[in-house]
Amino acid sequence: MRSLNMSNNFLLAPIPESADYIINRDVKIAVLGSSGVGKTAMIVRFLTRRFIGDYESNTGNLYSRLVHLEGEQLFVQIQDTPCVQVDSDGSLVSEHTCKYIEWADGFLLVYSMTDYNSYRAIQVLHQHIRKVHPDSKVPVVIVGNKGDLLHARQVQTSEGIQLANELGAVFSEISTSENCEDVYDVFQHLCKEVSKLQSQYLAGEKRRGSLIPRPKSPNMQDLKRRFKQALSSKVKSTGTL
Ligand SMILES: Nc1nc2c(ncn2[C@@H]2O[C@H](COP(=O)(O)OP(=O)(O)OP(=O)(O)O)[C@@H](O)[C@H]2O)c(=O)[nH]1
């Protein structure tokens, strides 16, 4: 488990109508968690810096934003995933969840500190992610939200840390309502990790590409020699030039 501690060098910009610049990377993030844990609130906080108290129940909105991060321009898409319910046998009920898991490059798994069941759902979600993306490098951040509601706490910080340790994920306990910077750091970290992974993948592809021998193009000397040969055989057969 690694905890988040980052300077805030994350700038947001709306996507301009005429995109006459190069977008370096596509980053797809899925935000997953049980109902009411604050998924929409977190995304809206990240995109607008504002905390808005109440939202319609989420039906699967996709948000996009151009983000400048350490000299790169990232086209970030964030999928607000409709609430995930976990059956008594631990299986996922939501029909769209697997589709979103397949689509995404990085995951934000959110539980509420005031709801133990939402914490339990994280492990099940993580298992599904690992099934779909067996490569253990896929970046995952686990967030314990509603850190301001201490009187209603059901999940201890140590339990969040332990879970993240077990799953090899990054952990952060935050309050979306009280602290915008922490929300920022979570998204920033995830974007950075996805972008890093993409760079590594591209570098690997390039290396593999350079190992495939290229077909040799004939050089000029070779062409001249072949031309002379053809010419002299013509002279021999006709006896004239
Ligand atoms: N006190 C407190 N309330 C929060 C926090 N984050 C979200 N909420 C509230 O929790 C409720 C649920 O937030 P949503 O963002 O709609 O939760 P959701 O996970 O998107 O829920 P679904 O749409 O059902 O999937 C709202 O009333 C939010 O205002 C927080 O950090 N602290």
The ligand as an SDF file (V2000), in Angstrom:
LIG
                    3D

 32 34  0  0  0  0  0  0  0  0999 V2000
  -20.6890   14.3050    4.7470 N   0  0  0  0  0  0  0  0  0  0  0  0
  -20.3000   13.9300    3.5330 C   0  0  0  0  0  0  0  0  0  0  0  0
  -21.2170   13.6430    2.6100 N   0  0  0  0  0  0  0  0  0  0  0  0
  -20.7740   13.2710    1.3800 C   0  0  0  0  0  0  0  0  0  0  0  0
  -19.4100   13.1880    1.0450 C   0  0  0  0  0  0  0  0  0  0  0  0
  -19.3060   12.7940   -0.2380 N   0  0  0  0  0  0  0  0  0  0  0  0
  -20.5590   12.6250   -0.6870 C   0  0  0  0  0  0  0  0  0  0  0  0
  -21.4450   12.9120    0.2710 N   0  0  0  0  0  0  0  0  0  0  0  0
  -22.9290   12.8430    0.2040 C   0  0  0  0  0  0  0  0  0  0  0  0
  -23.2850   11.4890    0.0250 O   0  0  0  0  0  0  0  0  0  0  0  0
  -24.4700   11.4100   -0.7660 C   0  0  0  0  0  0  0  0  0  0  0  0
  -24.2460   10.4660   -1.9350 C   0  0  0  0  0  0  0  0  0  0  0  0
  -23.3030   11.0470   -2.7970 O   0  0  0  0  0  0  0  0  0  0  0  0
  -23.2350   10.6600   -4.3420 P   0  0  0  0  0  0  0  0  0  0  0  0
  -22.0750   11.3420   -4.9210 O   0  0  0  0  0  0  0  0  0  0  0  0
  -24.5550   10.8510   -4.9930 O   0  0  0  0  0  0  0  0  0  0  0  0
  -22.9600    9.0930   -4.2020 O   0  0  0  0  0  0  0  0  0  0  0  0
  -22.8470    8.0020   -5.3860 P   0  0  0  0  0  0  0  0  0  0  0  0
  -21.8090    7.0440   -4.9300 O   0  0  0  0  0  0  0  0  0  0  0  0
  -22.6140    8.6580   -6.6900 O   0  0  0  0  0  0  0  0  0  0  0  0
  -24.2820    7.2990   -5.3120 O   0  0  0  0  0  0  0  0  0  0  0  0
  -25.1300    6.5430   -6.4970 P   0  0  0  0  0  0  0  0  0  0  0  0
  -25.5190    7.5760   -7.4950 O   0  0  0  0  0  0  0  0  0  0  0  0
  -26.2910    5.9740   -5.7660 O   0  0  0  0  0  0  0  0  0  0  0  0
  -24.2410    5.4890   -7.0640 O   0  0  0  0  0  0  0  0  0  0  0  0
  -24.8080   12.8560   -1.1920 C   0  0  0  0  0  0  0  0  0  0  0  0
  -25.7850   13.3450   -0.3460 O   0  0  0  0  0  0  0  0  0  0  0  0
  -23.5020   13.5860   -0.9820 C   0  0  0  0  0  0  0  0  0  0  0  0
  -23.7020   14.9460   -0.6520 O   0  0  0  0  0  0  0  0  0  0  0  0
  -18.4530   13.5260    2.0670 C   0  0  0  0  0  0  0  0  0  0  0  0
  -17.2340   13.5000    1.8950 O   0  0  0  0  0  0  0  0  0  0  0  0
  -18.9580   13.8800    3.2910 N   0  0  0  0  0  0  0  0  0  0  0  0
  1  2  1  0
  2  3  2  0
  2 32  1  0
  3  4  1  0
  4  5  2  0
  4  8  1  0
  5  6  1  0
  5 30  1  0
  6  7  2  0
  7  8  1  0
  8  9  1  0
  9 10  1  0
  9 28  1  0
 10 11  1  0
 11 12  1  0
 11 26  1  0
 12 13  1  0
 13 14  1  0
 14 15  2  0
 14 16  1  0
 14 17  1  0
 17 18  1  0
 18 19  2  0
 18 20  1  0
 18 21  1  0
 21 22  1  0
 22 23  2  0
 22 24  1  0
 22 25  1  0
 26 27  1  0
 26 28  1  0
 28 29  1  0
 30 31  2  0
 30 32  1  0
M  END
$$$$
